[in-house]
Amino acid sequence: MAGKTLYDKLWLSHLVEAREDGSALIYIDRQLIHEVTSPQAFEGLRLAGRQPWRRDANLAVPDHNVPTDSLERSGGVAAIADPVSRLQVQTLDENCADFDIVEFEINDVRQGIVHVVGPEQGATLPGMTVVCGDSHTSTHGALGALAHGIGTSEVEHALATQCLIQQKMKNMLVRIDGRLQTGVTAKDAVLAVIGEIGTAGGTGYAIEFGGEVVRNMSMEGRMTMCNMSIEAGARAGMVAVDDTTLDYVRGRPYAPRDDLWERAEVAWRELHSDDDAQFDRVVVLRGEEIKPQVTWGTSPEMVLPVDGVLPDPAAEENPTRRIAIERALQYMGLEAGSRITDIRPDRIFIGSCTNSRIEDLRAAAEVVKGRKIAPGIKQALVVPGSGEVKRQAEAEGLHTIFLEAGMEWREPGCSMCLAMNADKLGAGEHCASTSNRNFEGRQGFGGRTHLVSPAMAAAAAVAGHFVDVRAMQE
């Protein structure tokens, strides 16, 4: 009998019932909750007279709507200026109090972006099924978990029953062999993958990231890769458990201890694809061929190496792609044939569930240390992914480096990733962003987003235009 993939193992270990129509009932170990997709779910419980099946399987944290300005933040929930944002955060507080769900409230040092907080606290563990009403729940798959986003009705269903109806996905292996060049990061690697397979390439698949490059990545780099498996079209991304995983998890607040840890470690070391496992699709890239990446258009697949030239729609034979290129160039205010290095961002955003961990902030600080942001940069935001990340960064003096460079050091939250709070782009403004999506208006109505790594965003901040950060690190 053929061996099993990591995804197969995770699926089978949580399978409650398989049905003849191809659907299945799977058990959910952990649900992470935030303020945007949970209000209707809690109200559904009230109307039905239900209680959560397992309260301790849930963890809540506000992130999308919280202000990142220190002054506004200091006043707590009542001081949130935007009435809609204030209502959403207040509603989460009330719902968690009413249903006795653990919540890291707005000024709790553990508060932050849900996909940073979960792994950081050990609430996400290897072998778990993890869900959240947010598509980038795939981030947690970096720990050898089956993690994916769900809709509001499913949030209610998971609260009430601790199970969900799912369809099993196909298996894809994305293998990155060799080694990355100095200055090339996990963000560049996953953007290169998306450029290779497109934003629909992973549709219907669970992606396992493997190869020497991924094995050599830190956990934070693996989280970045899995986070953006969504932008590759997949619903879930994952990485096999190894010593790097176990070293990261050990000692975290929600992690098992003593003899429970020893028993867990034995089980977790089996969370890898068998040598003879069969994948439905295998994609192979060479790490040394990947350069720093910059998106130029309105889809993550519209990405080029930093030394690239923008495409000419007239040279595109496929009429659908030609129209997409024309529209993207028009929206972005760019000309075919111009160079990536000609693009001059108006604002810089270093943050989001993709790139706001301590490793990301260190990489950005290394670039801007001793330098100033360019005169043409209107604003450069640095937003840590959690209060714990903020505290560690400040202990290392990273905030001082950013402030001396002319950047803003903010409180944790989703911030400018999705313009659901006070941090937004203006119409026509270009942003070098470490977030995950560059759709039209994603960071503000009429805003133009260029996805890059933290180091590349920092380099653009001091140069005033996109540059190859490797030249600044020599």
C-alpha positions as CSV (number, residue, x, y, z in Angstrom):
1,M,0.0,0.0,0.0
2,A,1.4,3.4,-1.0
3,G,2.6,5.7,1.7
4,K,0.7,8.7,3.0
5,T,1.4,12.4,2.5
6,L,1.4,14.7,5.5
7,Y,-2.0,16.0,4.5
8,D,-3.4,12.4,4.3
9,K,-2.1,11.7,7.8
10,L,-3.7,14.9,9.2
11,W,-6.9,14.2,7.4
12,L,-7.3,10.6,8.5
13,S,-6.4,11.3,12.1
14,H,-9.3,13.8,12.3
15,L,-11.9,12.0,10.2
16,V,-15.1,11.4,12.1
17,E,-17.2,10.1,9.2
18,A,-16.8,9.8,5.4
19,R,-19.9,10.0,3.3
20,E,-20.9,8.5,0.0
21,D,-21.2,12.0,-1.7
22,G,-17.5,12.6,-1.1
23,S,-18.0,14.9,1.9
24,A,-16.6,14.2,5.3
25,L,-17.0,15.2,8.9
26,I,-13.7,16.2,10.5
27,Y,-12.9,17.1,14.1
28,I,-11.4,20.5,14.8
29,D,-8.8,20.9,17.5
30,R,-8.5,24.6,17.7
31,Q,-10.6,27.6,16.5
32,L,-9.1,31.0,16.5
33,I,-11.5,33.9,16.6
34,H,-11.3,37.6,15.7
35,E,-13.8,40.4,15.6
36,V,-14.7,40.5,11.9
37,T,-16.3,37.0,11.2
38,S,-17.5,36.0,14.7
39,P,-20.4,38.3,15.6
40,Q,-23.0,36.5,13.5
41,A,-21.6,33.1,14.7
42,F,-22.1,34.0,18.4
43,E,-25.6,35.5,17.6
44,G,-26.5,32.2,15.9
45,L,-25.6,30.3,19.1
46,R,-27.8,32.7,21.1
47,L,-30.8,32.3,18.8
48,A,-30.4,28.5,18.9
49,G,-29.9,28.4,22.6
50,R,-26.5,26.6,22.2
51,Q,-23.2,26.8,24.1
52,P,-19.8,26.1,22.7
53,W,-19.0,22.4,22.7
54,R,-15.4,22.9,24.0
55,R,-14.7,26.4,25.3
56,D,-11.0,25.7,25.8
57,A,-10.6,24.8,22.2
58,N,-11.2,28.5,21.2
59,L,-9.0,31.5,21.5
60,A,-10.0,35.0,20.5
61,V,-8.1,38.2,19.8
62,P,-9.1,41.5,18.1
63,D,-6.8,42.4,15.2
64,H,-8.4,43.7,12.0
65,N,-10.0,46.8,13.4
66,V,-7.7,47.8,16.2
67,P,-5.9,51.1,15.9
68,T,-2.1,51.0,15.8
69,D,-1.6,54.6,16.9
70,S,-0.3,54.6,20.5
71,L,-2.4,57.5,21.6
72,E,-5.7,56.2,20.3
73,R,-4.8,52.7,21.5
74,S,-4.1,53.9,25.1
75,G,-7.7,54.7,25.7
76,G,-8.8,51.1,25.1
77,V,-11.8,50.0,23.1
78,A,-13.9,53.1,24.0
79,A,-11.3,55.4,22.4
80,I,-11.4,53.7,19.0
81,A,-12.3,56.6,16.7
82,D,-14.1,54.8,13.9
83,P,-17.6,53.8,15.2
84,V,-17.8,50.6,13.1
85,S,-14.3,49.4,14.3
86,R,-15.2,50.3,17.9
87,L,-18.5,48.3,17.7
88,Q,-16.8,45.2,16.2
89,V,-14.1,45.1,19.0
90,Q,-16.7,45.8,21.7
91,T,-18.9,43.0,20.3
92,L,-16.0,40.5,20.5
93,D,-15.3,41.5,24.1
94,E,-19.0,41.0,25.0
95,N,-19.4,37.7,23.2
96,C,-16.3,36.2,24.7
97,A,-17.4,37.3,28.2
98,D,-20.9,35.9,27.6
99,F,-19.7,32.5,26.3
100,D,-16.6,32.3,28.5
101,I,-14.1,32.2,25.7
102,V,-10.5,33.2,26.4
103,E,-9.7,36.5,24.7
104,F,-6.5,38.6,24.6
105,E,-8.1,42.0,24.7
106,I,-6.9,45.1,23.0
107,N,-4.3,46.2,25.6
108,D,-3.2,42.7,26.7
109,V,0.5,42.3,25.8
110,R,-0.4,39.0,24.2
111,Q,-2.8,40.7,21.7
112,G,-1.8,40.9,18.1
113,I,-2.6,39.4,14.7
114,V,-4.4,36.1,15.2
115,H,-2.0,34.2,12.9
116,V,1.0,35.6,14.8
117,V,-0.5,35.0,18.2
118,G,-1.6,31.4,17.7
119,P,1.9,29.9,17.0
120,E,3.6,32.4,19.4
121,Q,1.5,31.2,22.3
122,G,1.6,27.5,21.4
123,A,-2.1,27.5,20.8
124,T,-1.3,26.1,17.4
125,L,0.5,22.8,17.8
126,P,1.8,20.1,15.3
127,G,-0.9,17.6,14.2
128,M,-3.8,19.9,15.0
129,T,-6.7,20.9,12.8
130,V,-6.9,24.7,13.1
131,V,-9.6,26.9,11.7
132,C,-10.4,30.6,11.8
133,G,-12.8,32.9,9.9
134,D,-9.9,34.3,7.9
135,S,-8.3,32.8,4.8
136,H,-4.7,33.2,6.0
137,T,-5.3,30.6,8.6
138,S,-3.1,28.5,6.3
139,T,-0.1,30.2,8.1
140,H,-0.5,27.7,11.0
141,G,0.3,24.7,8.7
142,A,4.0,25.6,9.1
143,L,3.8,23.7,12.3
144,G,2.7,20.5,10.6
145,A,-1.0,21.3,11.2
146,L,-4.0,21.2,8.9
147,A,-5.1,24.8,9.0
148,H,-7.5,26.7,6.8
149,G,-10.0,29.5,6.8
150,I,-13.7,29.1,7.1
151,G,-16.9,31.1,6.6
152,T,-19.0,32.7,9.3
153,S,-21.6,29.9,9.3
154,E,-18.8,27.4,9.8
155,V,-17.4,29.5,12.7
156,E,-20.7,29.0,14.4
157,H,-20.8,25.3,13.5
158,A,-17.3,24.7,14.9
159,L,-18.2,26.5,18.1
160,A,-21.3,24.4,18.5
161,T,-20.1,21.0,17.5
162,Q,-16.3,21.0,17.2
163,C,-16.7,19.5,13.8
164,L,-17.0,20.7,10.2
165,I,-18.1,19.2,6.9
166,Q,-15.3,19.2,4.4
167,Q,-14.2,17.9,1.0
168,K,-10.8,16.2,0.9
169,M,-8.3,18.1,-1.2
170,K,-5.7,16.8,-3.6
171,N,-2.0,16.7,-2.7
172,M,0.6,19.1,-4.2
173,L,4.3,19.2,-3.3
174,V,6.2,22.4,-3.9
175,R,9.8,21.5,-3.6
176,I,12.5,24.2,-3.6
177,D,15.9,22.6,-4.0
178,G,19.3,24.1,-3.4
179,R,19.8,27.2,-1.3
180,L,18.6,30.8,-1.4
181,Q,21.1,33.6,-2.1
182,T,21.9,36.0,0.7
183,G,19.2,38.7,0.8
184,V,16.6,36.4,-0.7
185,T,13.9,35.4,1.8
186,A,10.9,33.2,2.3
187,K,8.7,36.0,1.0
188,D,10.7,36.1,-2.2
189,A,10.4,32.3,-2.5
190,V,6.7,32.1,-2.1
191,L,6.2,35.0,-4.5
192,A,8.3,33.1,-7.0
193,V,6.2,30.0,-6.5
194,I,3.0,32.1,-7.2
195,G,4.7,33.6,-10.3
196,E,5.4,30.0,-11.5
197,I,2.0,28.4,-10.9
198,G,-0.3,31.4,-10.9
199,T,-3.0,32.3,-8.4
200,A,-5.2,29.4,-9.5
201,G,-2.4,26.8,-9.6
202,G,-3.1,25.5,-6.2
203,T,-6.9,25.4,-6.5
204,G,-8.3,22.2,-5.0
205,Y,-5.0,21.2,-3.5
206,A,-3.3,21.2,-0.1
207,I,0.2,22.3,-0.7
208,E,3.2,20.8,1.2
209,F,6.3,22.9,1.0
210,G,9.5,20.9,1.0
211,G,13.0,20.7,-0.3
212,E,16.4,21.9,1.1
213,V,15.4,25.5,1.0
214,V,12.3,25.0,3.2
215,R,14.1,22.6,5.5
216,N,16.7,25.3,6.2
217,M,14.1,28.0,6.8
218,S,13.2,29.2,10.3
219,M,9.7,28.6,11.6
220,E,8.9,32.3,10.8
221,G,10.0,31.8,7.2
222,R,7.9,28.7,6.9
223,M,4.9,30.6,8.3
224,T,5.4,33.2,5.5
225,M,5.4,30.4,2.9
226,C,2.3,28.8,4.3
227,N,0.5,32.1,4.8
228,M,0.7,32.9,1.0
229,S,-0.4,29.4,-0.1
230,I,-3.8,31.1,-0.3
231,E,-2.5,33.5,-2.9
232,A,-1.4,30.4,-4.9
233,G,-5.0,29.2,-5.0
234,A,-4.7,26.6,-2.3
235,R,-6.8,26.5,0.8
236,A,-4.0,25.0,3.0
237,G,-0.2,25.0,3.1
238,M,2.0,22.9,5.4
239,V,5.5,21.9,6.3
240,A,6.6,18.6,7.8
241,V,7.6,18.5,11.5
242,D,11.3,18.4,12.3
243,D,13.7,19.6,15.0
244,T,13.1,23.2,13.9
245,T,9.4,22.8,14.6
246,L,9.9,21.1,18.0
247,D,12.5,23.7,19.1
248,Y,10.0,26.5,18.2
249,V,7.1,24.9,20.1
250,R,8.9,23.7,23.2
251,G,8.1,25.8,26.3
252,R,5.4,28.0,24.8
253,P,2.4,28.8,27.1
254,Y,-0.1,26.4,25.6
255,A,2.4,23.7,24.7
256,P,2.5,20.4,26.6
257,R,5.1,19.9,29.3
258,D,7.1,17.1,31.0
259,D,5.8,13.6,30.2
260,L,3.1,15.0,28.0
261,W,5.7,16.8,25.9
262,E,7.7,13.5,25.5
263,R,4.6,11.6,24.4
264,A,3.6,14.5,22.0
265,E,7.1,14.6,20.5
266,V,7.0,10.9,19.6
267,A,3.7,11.4,17.8
268,W,4.7,14.7,16.1
269,R,7.9,13.2,14.6
270,E,5.6,11.0,12.4
271,L,4.1,14.2,10.8
272,H,5.8,14.0,7.5
273,S,5.1,12.5,4.1
274,D,6.2,8.9,3.7
275,D,9.1,8.3,1.3
276,D,6.8,6.5,-1.1
277,A,3.8,8.9,-0.8
278,Q,2.2,9.9,-4.1
279,F,1.4,13.6,-4.9
280,D,-1.1,14.6,-7.5
281,R,1.2,17.4,-8.6
282,V,4.8,18.3,-8.0
283,V,6.3,21.7,-8.6
284,V,10.1,22.1,-8.4
285,L,12.1,25.4,-8.2
286,R,15.8,26.0,-7.7
287,G,16.5,28.2,-4.7
288,E,19.6,29.8,-6.2
289,E,17.7,31.0,-9.2
290,I,15.2,33.0,-7.1
291,K,15.9,36.8,-6.8
292,P,14.2,39.4,-4.7
293,Q,10.6,39.7,-5.9
294,V,8.3,42.7,-6.5
295,T,4.7,42.5,-7.6
296,W,3.8,45.1,-10.2
297,G,0.1,44.5,-10.9
298,T,-3.2,43.8,-9.2
299,S,-2.7,40.0,-8.6
300,P,0.1,38.3,-6.7
301,E,0.9,36.3,-9.8
302,M,1.9,39.6,-11.5
303,V,5.4,39.4,-10.0
304,L,8.9,39.9,-11.3
305,P,12.4,39.8,-10.0
306,V,13.7,43.2,-8.9
307,D,15.8,43.5,-12.1
308,G,12.7,42.8,-14.3
309,V,10.9,44.8,-16.9
310,L,7.1,45.3,-16.9
311,P,5.3,43.3,-19.6
312,D,4.0,44.7,-22.8
313,P,0.4,43.6,-23.4
314,A,0.9,43.9,-27.1
315,A,3.3,40.9,-26.9
316,E,0.8,38.7,-25.1
317,E,-1.0,36.3,-27.4
318,N,-3.6,35.1,-24.9
319,P,-6.4,37.7,-25.2
320,T,-7.6,37.2,-21.6
321,R,-4.1,37.7,-20.2
322,R,-3.5,40.7,-22.5
323,I,-6.6,42.5,-21.2
324,A,-5.5,41.7,-17.6
325,I,-2.1,43.2,-18.2
326,E,-3.6,46.3,-19.8
327,R,-6.0,46.8,-16.9
328,A,-3.3,46.2,-14.3
329,L,-0.9,48.7,-15.9
330,Q,-3.6,51.3,-16.1
331,Y,-4.7,50.9,-12.5
332,M,-1.2,50.9,-11.2
333,G,-0.3,53.9,-13.3
334,L,2.7,52.1,-14.9
335,E,4.0,51.8,-18.4
336,A,4.9,48.7,-20.3
337,G,8.6,48.3,-20.7
338,S,9.6,50.3,-17.6
339,R,11.8,48.7,-15.0
340,I,10.8,47.6,-11.5
341,T,13.5,49.8,-10.2
342,D,11.8,52.8,-11.7
343,I,8.8,52.4,-9.4
344,R,8.8,55.0,-6.5
345,P,6.6,54.1,-3.5
346,D,4.8,56.8,-1.7
347,R,4.4,54.8,1.5
348,I,6.1,51.8,3.1
349,F,4.2,49.2,5.2
350,I,6.2,46.6,7.2
351,G,3.7,44.3,9.0
352,S,0.7,41.9,8.5
353,C,0.3,38.2,9.3
354,T,2.8,37.5,6.5
355,N,5.8,39.5,7.7
356,S,5.5,41.1,11.2
357,R,7.4,38.6,13.4
358,I,10.7,39.4,15.1
359,E,12.8,37.9,12.3
360,D,11.0,40.2,9.8
361,L,11.7,43.3,11.9
362,R,15.3,42.4,12.4
363,A,15.8,42.1,8.6
364,A,14.2,45.5,8.0
365,A,16.2,47.1,10.8
366,E,19.4,45.7,9.4
367,V,18.8,47.6,6.1
368,V,17.7,51.0,7.6
369,K,20.3,51.1,10.4
370,G,22.3,54.3,10.1
371,R,20.2,55.5,7.2
372,K,17.2,57.8,6.7
373,I,14.1,57.2,4.6
374,A,14.1,59.1,1.3
375,P,12.5,62.5,1.1
376,G,9.8,61.3,-1.3
377,I,8.4,58.7,1.2
378,K,5.3,60.2,2.8
379,Q,5.0,57.5,5.5
380,A,6.8,54.4,6.6
381,L,4.9,52.2,9.1
382,V,6.5,49.4,11.1
383,V,3.7,47.4,12.8
384,P,4.8,44.4,15.0
385,G,2.5,41.3,14.8
386,S,1.9,41.1,18.5
387,G,2.6,42.8,21.8
388,E,5.2,40.0,22.5
389,V,6.9,40.8,19.2
390,K,6.8,44.5,20.1
391,R,8.3,43.9,23.5
392,Q,11.1,41.8,22.1
393,A,11.9,44.2,19.3
394,E,12.1,47.1,21.8
395,A,14.4,45.0,24.1
396,E,16.7,44.6,21.1
397,G,16.6,48.3,20.2
398,L,15.0,47.8,16.8
399,H,12.3,50.5,17.5
400,T,15.1,53.0,18.0
401,I,16.6,52.1,14.6
402,F,13.3,52.6,12.9
403,L,12.5,55.9,14.6
404,E,16.0,57.3,13.9
405,A,15.5,56.4,10.3
406,G,12.2,58.5,10.2
407,M,9.8,55.5,10.3
408,E,6.8,55.1,12.6
409,W,6.8,52.5,15.3
410,R,3.2,51.3,15.9
411,E,1.1,49.1,18.2
412,P,0.3,45.5,17.0
413,G,-2.6,44.8,14.6
414,C,-3.4,44.1,11.0
415,S,-2.9,47.8,10.2
416,M,-2.5,48.8,6.5
417,C,-2.7,45.2,5.2
418,L,-6.4,45.6,4.4
419,A,-7.6,49.1,5.2
420,M,-10.1,48.0,7.8
421,N,-8.8,50.5,10.3
422,A,-7.2,54.0,10.3
423,D,-4.1,53.0,8.3
424,K,-4.9,53.4,4.6
425,L,-3.4,54.3,1.3
426,G,-4.8,57.3,-0.6
427,A,-6.0,57.0,-4.2
428,G,-3.1,56.7,-6.6
429,E,-0.5,56.1,-3.9
430,H,2.1,53.3,-4.3
431,C,3.0,51.2,-1.3
432,A,5.9,48.8,-0.8
433,S,4.1,46.4,1.4
434,T,5.1,43.2,3.2
435,S,1.5,42.0,3.2
436,N,0.0,39.3,1.0
437,R,-2.5,40.8,-1.4
438,N,-2.2,43.5,-4.0
439,F,-5.8,43.6,-5.3
440,E,-7.4,46.9,-6.4
441,G,-8.2,48.9,-3.4
442,R,-6.8,46.3,-0.9
443,Q,-4.9,48.9,1.1
444,G,-7.3,51.8,0.5
445,F,-9.5,53.0,-2.3
446,G,-7.4,53.6,-5.4
447,G,-4.3,52.4,-3.6
448,R,-1.5,50.6,-5.4
449,T,0.2,47.8,-3.6
450,H,3.6,46.2,-4.4
451,L,4.3,43.0,-2.4
452,V,7.9,42.6,-1.2
453,S,9.9,41.2,1.7
454,P,10.7,43.3,4.8
455,A,14.2,43.8,3.6
456,M,13.1,45.0,0.2
457,A,10.5,47.3,1.7
458,A,13.2,48.8,4.0
459,A,15.5,49.2,1.0
460,A,12.8,51.0,-1.0
461,A,12.2,53.3,2.0
462,V,15.8,54.5,2.1
463,A,16.4,54.6,-1.7
464,G,13.0,56.1,-2.6
465,H,12.4,53.5,-5.3
466,F,12.7,49.7,-5.6
467,V,16.3,48.5,-5.4
468,D,18.0,45.1,-5.1
469,V,18.5,44.9,-1.4
470,R,21.4,42.5,-2.0
471,A,23.5,45.4,-3.2
472,M,22.9,47.2,0.1
473,Q,23.9,44.2,2.2
474,E,27.3,43.6,0.5
